[in-house]
Amino acid sequence: MPDLFLSLLYRLGQLAYWYCVDFMVNLADLTGTSYPEANTWVLLLCIPGLLSLLLLVRLWQRHHLRYLRRRVAAKMTTE
């Protein structure tokens, strides 16, 4: 049983890897760049930029939610 699970997990890893490679090759063809250049753009610029943007959105949401909670609490105490 564990051998079957490990072989399925290995196969899933292979499929994910080849899907990503195929995606990057197609992206390089569409943009007219080379495979290493497309990898550089996606892995070193786009993904960290997207993660930074998501972090900033999360921090803004946290700040705004605290503001709204304080506002509601203040409104409840005055009534």
Backbone as XML, in Angstrom:
<?xml version="1.0"?>
<chain id="A" units="angstrom">
  <residue number="1" name="MET">
    <atom name="N" x="0.805" y="-1.209" z="0.000"/>
    <atom name="CA" x="0.000" y="0.000" z="0.000"/>
    <atom name="C" x="0.850" y="1.275" z="0.000"/>
  </residue>
  <residue number="2" name="PRO">
    <atom name="N" x="1.880" y="1.407" z="0.871"/>
    <atom name="CA" x="2.702" y="2.621" z="0.832"/>
    <atom name="C" x="3.422" y="2.795" z="-0.510"/>
  </residue>
  <residue number="3" name="ASP">
    <atom name="N" x="3.809" y="1.682" z="-1.148"/>
    <atom name="CA" x="4.482" y="1.797" z="-2.439"/>
    <atom name="C" x="3.560" y="2.393" z="-3.488"/>
  </residue>
  <residue number="4" name="LEU">
    <atom name="N" x="2.296" y="2.026" z="-3.451"/>
    <atom name="CA" x="1.325" y="2.575" z="-4.394"/>
    <atom name="C" x="1.153" y="4.070" z="-4.167"/>
  </residue>
  <residue number="5" name="PHE">
    <atom name="N" x="1.040" y="4.476" z="-2.898"/>
    <atom name="CA" x="0.892" y="5.893" z="-2.581"/>
    <atom name="C" x="2.114" y="6.689" z="-3.035"/>
  </residue>
  <residue number="6" name="LEU">
    <atom name="N" x="3.307" y="6.177" z="-2.761"/>
    <atom name="CA" x="4.522" y="6.880" z="-3.148"/>
    <atom name="C" x="4.664" y="6.966" z="-4.661"/>
  </residue>
  <residue number="7" name="SER">
    <atom name="N" x="4.289" y="5.904" z="-5.373"/>
    <atom name="CA" x="4.389" y="5.957" z="-6.834"/>
    <atom name="C" x="3.378" y="6.942" z="-7.410"/>
  </residue>
  <residue number="8" name="LEU">
    <atom name="N" x="2.183" y="7.016" z="-6.817"/>
    <atom name="CA" x="1.204" y="8.003" z="-7.272"/>
    <atom name="C" x="1.669" y="9.428" z="-6.969"/>
  </residue>
  <residue number="9" name="LEU">
    <atom name="N" x="2.255" y="9.616" z="-5.808"/>
    <atom name="CA" x="2.775" y="10.923" z="-5.439"/>
    <atom name="C" x="3.923" y="11.333" z="-6.363"/>
  </residue>
  <residue number="10" name="TYR">
    <atom name="N" x="4.795" y="10.404" z="-6.689"/>
    <atom name="CA" x="5.897" y="10.664" z="-7.609"/>
    <atom name="C" x="5.363" y="11.040" z="-8.991"/>
  </residue>
  <residue number="11" name="ARG">
    <atom name="N" x="4.368" y="10.304" z="-9.451"/>
    <atom name="CA" x="3.768" y="10.580" z="-10.761"/>
    <atom name="C" x="3.098" y="11.948" z="-10.782"/>
  </residue>
  <residue number="12" name="LEU">
    <atom name="N" x="2.426" y="12.308" z="-9.701"/>
    <atom name="CA" x="1.804" y="13.624" z="-9.602"/>
    <atom name="C" x="2.857" y="14.724" z="-9.647"/>
  </residue>
  <residue number="13" name="GLY">
    <atom name="N" x="3.976" y="14.513" z="-8.971"/>
    <atom name="CA" x="5.084" y="15.476" z="-9.013"/>
    <atom name="C" x="5.638" y="15.636" z="-10.412"/>
  </residue>
  <residue number="14" name="GLN">
    <atom name="N" x="5.787" y="14.524" z="-11.125"/>
    <atom name="CA" x="6.263" y="14.586" z="-12.508"/>
    <atom name="C" x="5.293" y="15.363" z="-13.391"/>
  </residue>
  <residue number="15" name="LEU">
    <atom name="N" x="4.008" y="15.078" z="-13.252"/>
    <atom name="CA" x="3.016" y="15.781" z="-14.068"/>
    <atom name="C" x="3.010" y="17.277" z="-13.785"/>
  </residue>
  <residue number="16" name="ALA">
    <atom name="N" x="3.107" y="17.639" z="-12.516"/>
    <atom name="CA" x="3.140" y="19.061" z="-12.155"/>
    <atom name="C" x="4.378" y="19.734" z="-12.729"/>
  </residue>
  <residue number="17" name="TYR">
    <atom name="N" x="5.524" y="19.071" z="-12.650"/>
    <atom name="CA" x="6.764" y="19.629" z="-13.185"/>
    <atom name="C" x="6.657" y="19.841" z="-14.690"/>
  </residue>
  <residue number="18" name="TRP">
    <atom name="N" x="6.205" y="18.845" z="-15.415"/>
    <atom name="CA" x="6.137" y="18.967" z="-16.869"/>
    <atom name="C" x="5.066" y="19.950" z="-17.307"/>
  </residue>
  <residue number="19" name="TYR">
    <atom name="N" x="3.997" y="20.068" z="-16.542"/>
    <atom name="CA" x="2.990" y="21.079" z="-16.847"/>
    <atom name="C" x="3.601" y="22.475" z="-16.703"/>
  </residue>
  <residue number="20" name="CYS">
    <atom name="N" x="4.356" y="22.699" z="-15.631"/>
    <atom name="CA" x="4.986" y="24.003" z="-15.418"/>
    <atom name="C" x="6.014" y="24.307" z="-16.499"/>
  </residue>
  <residue number="21" name="VAL">
    <atom name="N" x="6.808" y="23.309" z="-16.882"/>
    <atom name="CA" x="7.796" y="23.516" z="-17.948"/>
    <atom name="C" x="7.098" y="23.845" z="-19.262"/>
  </residue>
  <residue number="22" name="ASP">
    <atom name="N" x="6.038" y="23.108" z="-19.573"/>
    <atom name="CA" x="5.287" y="23.370" z="-20.800"/>
    <atom name="C" x="4.686" y="24.769" z="-20.772"/>
  </residue>
  <residue number="23" name="PHE">
    <atom name="N" x="4.151" y="25.172" z="-19.633"/>
    <atom name="CA" x="3.595" y="26.515" z="-19.498"/>
    <atom name="C" x="4.663" y="27.573" z="-19.752"/>
  </residue>
  <residue number="24" name="MET">
    <atom name="N" x="5.847" y="27.387" z="-19.174"/>
    <atom name="CA" x="6.914" y="28.371" z="-19.343"/>
    <atom name="C" x="7.422" y="28.414" z="-20.778"/>
  </residue>
  <residue number="25" name="VAL">
    <atom name="N" x="7.504" y="27.267" z="-21.434"/>
    <atom name="CA" x="7.922" y="27.237" z="-22.841"/>
    <atom name="C" x="6.905" y="27.983" z="-23.698"/>
  </residue>
  <residue number="26" name="ASN">
    <atom name="N" x="5.620" y="27.727" z="-23.462"/>
    <atom name="CA" x="4.585" y="28.421" z="-24.217"/>
    <atom name="C" x="4.580" y="29.918" z="-23.929"/>
  </residue>
  <residue number="27" name="LEU">
    <atom name="N" x="4.808" y="30.299" z="-22.680"/>
    <atom name="CA" x="4.885" y="31.710" z="-22.330"/>
    <atom name="C" x="6.060" y="32.379" z="-23.029"/>
  </residue>
  <residue number="28" name="ALA">
    <atom name="N" x="7.184" y="31.688" z="-23.079"/>
    <atom name="CA" x="8.352" y="32.233" z="-23.772"/>
    <atom name="C" x="8.063" y="32.400" z="-25.260"/>
  </residue>
  <residue number="29" name="ASP">
    <atom name="N" x="7.382" y="31.440" z="-25.859"/>
    <atom name="CA" x="7.027" y="31.556" z="-27.279"/>
    <atom name="C" x="6.069" y="32.720" z="-27.518"/>
  </residue>
  <residue number="30" name="LEU">
    <atom name="N" x="5.094" y="32.876" z="-26.653"/>
    <atom name="CA" x="4.114" y="33.956" z="-26.818"/>
    <atom name="C" x="4.735" y="35.338" z="-26.664"/>
  </residue>
  <residue number="31" name="THR">
    <atom name="N" x="5.679" y="35.462" z="-25.766"/>
    <atom name="CA" x="6.295" y="36.765" z="-25.516"/>
    <atom name="C" x="7.528" y="37.015" z="-26.378"/>
  </residue>
  <residue number="32" name="GLY">
    <atom name="N" x="7.960" y="36.018" z="-27.117"/>
    <atom name="CA" x="9.127" y="36.185" z="-27.975"/>
    <atom name="C" x="10.431" y="36.228" z="-27.217"/>
  </residue>
  <residue number="33" name="THR">
    <atom name="N" x="10.461" y="35.591" z="-26.065"/>
    <atom name="CA" x="11.684" y="35.548" z="-25.265"/>
    <atom name="C" x="12.179" y="34.111" z="-25.175"/>
  </residue>
  <residue number="34" name="SER">
    <atom name="N" x="13.309" y="33.944" z="-24.517"/>
    <atom name="CA" x="13.833" y="32.599" z="-24.323"/>
    <atom name="C" x="13.247" y="32.008" z="-23.042"/>
  </residue>
  <residue number="35" name="TYR">
    <atom name="N" x="13.402" y="30.708" z="-22.901"/>
    <atom name="CA" x="12.891" y="30.012" z="-21.715"/>
    <atom name="C" x="13.526" y="30.551" z="-20.426"/>
  </residue>
  <residue number="36" name="PRO">
    <atom name="N" x="14.876" y="30.721" z="-20.369"/>
    <atom name="CA" x="15.458" y="31.257" z="-19.130"/>
    <atom name="C" x="14.989" y="32.685" z="-18.823"/>
  </residue>
  <residue number="37" name="GLU">
    <atom name="N" x="14.794" y="33.481" z="-19.870"/>
    <atom name="CA" x="14.324" y="34.843" z="-19.634"/>
    <atom name="C" x="12.890" y="34.856" z="-19.101"/>
  </residue>
  <residue number="38" name="ALA">
    <atom name="N" x="12.040" y="34.006" z="-19.649"/>
    <atom name="CA" x="10.663" y="33.903" z="-19.142"/>
    <atom name="C" x="10.667" y="33.409" z="-17.701"/>
  </residue>
  <residue number="39" name="ASN">
    <atom name="N" x="11.532" y="32.454" z="-17.387"/>
    <atom name="CA" x="11.656" y="31.976" z="-15.999"/>
    <atom name="C" x="12.072" y="33.109" z="-15.071"/>
  </residue>
  <residue number="40" name="THR">
    <atom name="N" x="13.014" y="33.921" z="-15.515"/>
    <atom name="CA" x="13.482" y="35.037" z="-14.698"/>
    <atom name="C" x="12.347" y="36.001" z="-14.425"/>
  </residue>
  <residue number="41" name="TRP">
    <atom name="N" x="11.607" y="36.352" z="-15.453"/>
    <atom name="CA" x="10.491" y="37.284" z="-15.271"/>
    <atom name="C" x="9.444" y="36.735" z="-14.311"/>
  </residue>
  <residue number="42" name="VAL">
    <atom name="N" x="9.089" y="35.486" z="-14.488"/>
    <atom name="CA" x="8.017" y="34.925" z="-13.661"/>
    <atom name="C" x="8.506" y="34.636" z="-12.245"/>
  </residue>
  <residue number="43" name="LEU">
    <atom name="N" x="9.614" y="33.930" z="-12.102"/>
    <atom name="CA" x="10.047" y="33.461" z="-10.791"/>
    <atom name="C" x="10.743" y="34.523" z="-9.942"/>
  </residue>
  <residue number="44" name="LEU">
    <atom name="N" x="11.393" y="35.483" z="-10.575"/>
    <atom name="CA" x="12.128" y="36.479" z="-9.796"/>
    <atom name="C" x="11.434" y="37.829" z="-9.716"/>
  </residue>
  <residue number="45" name="LEU">
    <atom name="N" x="10.491" y="38.102" z="-10.622"/>
    <atom name="CA" x="9.843" y="39.405" z="-10.611"/>
    <atom name="C" x="8.341" y="39.331" z="-10.359"/>
  </residue>
  <residue number="46" name="CYS">
    <atom name="N" x="7.634" y="38.521" z="-11.108"/>
    <atom name="CA" x="6.169" y="38.488" z="-11.014"/>
    <atom name="C" x="5.680" y="37.874" z="-9.713"/>
  </residue>
  <residue number="47" name="ILE">
    <atom name="N" x="6.200" y="36.727" z="-9.354"/>
    <atom name="CA" x="5.717" y="36.056" z="-8.138"/>
    <atom name="C" x="6.054" y="36.853" z="-6.880"/>
  </residue>
  <residue number="48" name="PRO">
    <atom name="N" x="7.293" y="37.337" z="-6.692"/>
    <atom name="CA" x="7.537" y="38.174" z="-5.505"/>
    <atom name="C" x="6.731" y="39.468" z="-5.513"/>
  </residue>
  <residue number="49" name="GLY">
    <atom name="N" x="6.529" y="40.045" z="-6.692"/>
    <atom name="CA" x="5.707" y="41.248" z="-6.769"/>
    <atom name="C" x="4.276" y="40.980" z="-6.381"/>
  </residue>
  <residue number="50" name="LEU">
    <atom name="N" x="3.724" y="39.875" z="-6.854"/>
    <atom name="CA" x="2.356" y="39.504" z="-6.505"/>
    <atom name="C" x="2.224" y="39.208" z="-5.015"/>
  </residue>
  <residue number="51" name="LEU">
    <atom name="N" x="3.186" y="38.505" z="-4.458"/>
    <atom name="CA" x="3.150" y="38.211" z="-3.021"/>
    <atom name="C" x="3.261" y="39.482" z="-2.191"/>
  </residue>
  <residue number="52" name="SER">
    <atom name="N" x="4.087" y="40.434" z="-2.626"/>
    <atom name="CA" x="4.194" y="41.710" z="-1.920"/>
    <atom name="C" x="2.885" y="42.475" z="-1.993"/>
  </residue>
  <residue number="53" name="LEU">
    <atom name="N" x="2.260" y="42.477" z="-3.157"/>
    <atom name="CA" x="0.970" y="43.146" z="-3.311"/>
    <atom name="C" x="-0.086" y="42.516" z="-2.402"/>
  </residue>
  <residue number="54" name="LEU">
    <atom name="N" x="-0.126" y="41.190" z="-2.360"/>
    <atom name="CA" x="-1.084" y="40.507" z="-1.494"/>
    <atom name="C" x="-0.832" y="40.821" z="-0.019"/>
  </residue>
  <residue number="55" name="LEU">
    <atom name="N" x="0.424" y="40.915" z="0.371"/>
    <atom name="CA" x="0.753" y="41.267" z="1.750"/>
    <atom name="C" x="0.284" y="42.681" z="2.065"/>
  </residue>
  <residue number="56" name="LEU">
    <atom name="N" x="0.495" y="43.619" z="1.147"/>
    <atom name="CA" x="0.036" y="44.987" z="1.372"/>
    <atom name="C" x="-1.481" y="45.067" z="1.461"/>
  </residue>
  <residue number="57" name="VAL">
    <atom name="N" x="-2.173" y="44.315" z="0.623"/>
    <atom name="CA" x="-3.635" y="44.288" z="0.691"/>
    <atom name="C" x="-4.086" y="43.731" z="2.032"/>
  </residue>
  <residue number="58" name="ARG">
    <atom name="N" x="-3.450" y="42.677" z="2.495"/>
    <atom name="CA" x="-3.803" y="42.070" z="3.784"/>
    <atom name="C" x="-3.577" y="43.045" z="4.931"/>
  </residue>
  <residue number="59" name="LEU">
    <atom name="N" x="-2.466" y="43.770" z="4.905"/>
    <atom name="CA" x="-2.196" y="44.745" z="5.959"/>
    <atom name="C" x="-3.211" y="45.880" z="5.925"/>
  </residue>
  <residue number="60" name="TRP">
    <atom name="N" x="-3.575" y="46.333" z="4.730"/>
    <atom name="CA" x="-4.581" y="47.380" z="4.615"/>
    <atom name="C" x="-5.929" y="46.884" z="5.137"/>
  </residue>
  <residue number="61" name="GLN">
    <atom name="N" x="-6.308" y="45.650" z="4.809"/>
    <atom name="CA" x="-7.563" y="45.089" z="5.297"/>
    <atom name="C" x="-7.572" y="45.004" z="6.822"/>
  </residue>
  <residue number="62" name="ARG">
    <atom name="N" x="-6.460" y="44.582" z="7.393"/>
    <atom name="CA" x="-6.360" y="44.488" z="8.848"/>
    <atom name="C" x="-6.551" y="45.849" z="9.492"/>
  </residue>
  <residue number="63" name="HIS">
    <atom name="N" x="-5.891" y="46.849" z="8.933"/>
    <atom name="CA" x="-6.010" y="48.213" z="9.449"/>
    <atom name="C" x="-7.444" y="48.708" z="9.323"/>
  </residue>
  <residue number="64" name="HIS">
    <atom name="N" x="-8.056" y="48.499" z="8.176"/>
    <atom name="CA" x="-9.417" y="48.966" z="7.934"/>
    <atom name="C" x="-10.426" y="48.231" z="8.826"/>
  </residue>
  <residue number="65" name="LEU">
    <atom name="N" x="-10.242" y="46.954" z="9.036"/>
    <atom name="CA" x="-11.136" y="46.190" z="9.904"/>
    <atom name="C" x="-11.042" y="46.680" z="11.346"/>
  </residue>
  <residue number="66" name="ARG">
    <atom name="N" x="-9.833" y="46.961" z="11.814"/>
    <atom name="CA" x="-9.686" y="47.512" z="13.168"/>
    <atom name="C" x="-10.377" y="48.860" z="13.283"/>
  </residue>
  <residue number="67" name="TYR">
    <atom name="N" x="-10.256" y="49.686" z="12.258"/>
    <atom name="CA" x="-10.915" y="50.988" z="12.243"/>
    <atom name="C" x="-12.433" y="50.819" z="12.324"/>
  </residue>
  <residue number="68" name="LEU">
    <atom name="N" x="-12.971" y="49.905" z="11.535"/>
    <atom name="CA" x="-14.416" y="49.691" z="11.537"/>
    <atom name="C" x="-14.896" y="49.133" z="12.870"/>
  </residue>
  <residue number="69" name="ARG">
    <atom name="N" x="-14.131" y="48.222" z="13.472"/>
    <atom name="CA" x="-14.518" y="47.678" z="14.776"/>
    <atom name="C" x="-14.534" y="48.765" z="15.844"/>
  </residue>
  <residue number="70" name="ARG">
    <atom name="N" x="-13.531" y="49.637" z="15.839"/>
    <atom name="CA" x="-13.495" y="50.739" z="16.803"/>
    <atom name="C" x="-14.678" y="51.674" z="16.589"/>
  </residue>
  <residue number="71" name="ARG">
    <atom name="N" x="-14.992" y="51.918" z="15.348"/>
    <atom name="CA" x="-16.105" y="52.817" z="15.028"/>
    <atom name="C" x="-17.435" y="52.243" z="15.519"/>
  </residue>
  <residue number="72" name="VAL">
    <atom name="N" x="-17.636" y="50.938" z="15.292"/>
    <atom name="CA" x="-18.863" y="50.292" z="15.752"/>
    <atom name="C" x="-18.906" y="50.267" z="17.275"/>
  </residue>
  <residue number="73" name="ALA">
    <atom name="N" x="-17.777" y="49.983" z="17.911"/>
    <atom name="CA" x="-17.735" y="49.942" z="19.377"/>
    <atom name="C" x="-18.035" y="51.321" z="19.953"/>
  </residue>
  <residue number="74" name="ALA">
    <atom name="N" x="-17.508" y="52.362" z="19.351"/>
    <atom name="CA" x="-17.771" y="53.714" z="19.829"/>
    <atom name="C" x="-19.234" y="54.075" z="19.639"/>
  </residue>
  <residue number="75" name="LYS">
    <atom name="N" x="-19.813" y="53.645" z="18.563"/>
    <atom name="CA" x="-21.214" y="53.935" z="18.292"/>
    <atom name="C" x="-22.115" y="53.198" z="19.279"/>
  </residue>
  <residue number="76" name="MET">
    <atom name="N" x="-21.736" y="51.974" z="19.654"/>
    <atom name="CA" x="-22.539" y="51.181" z="20.587"/>
    <atom name="C" x="-22.494" y="51.769" z="21.986"/>
  </residue>
  <residue number="77" name="THR">
    <atom name="N" x="-21.360" y="52.373" z="22.382"/>
    <atom name="CA" x="-21.249" y="52.925" z="23.724"/>
    <atom name="C" x="-21.989" y="54.253" z="23.847"/>
  </residue>
  <residue number="78" name="THR">
    <atom name="N" x="-22.149" y="54.980" z="22.776"/>
    <atom name="CA" x="-22.841" y="56.268" z="22.844"/>
    <atom name="C" x="-24.350" y="56.094" z="22.833"/>
  </residue>
  <residue number="79" name="GLU">
    <atom name="N" x="-24.836" y="54.970" z="22.404"/>
    <atom name="CA" x="-26.294" y="54.766" z="22.325"/>
    <atom name="C" x="-26.870" y="54.267" z="23.605"/>
  </residue>
</chain>
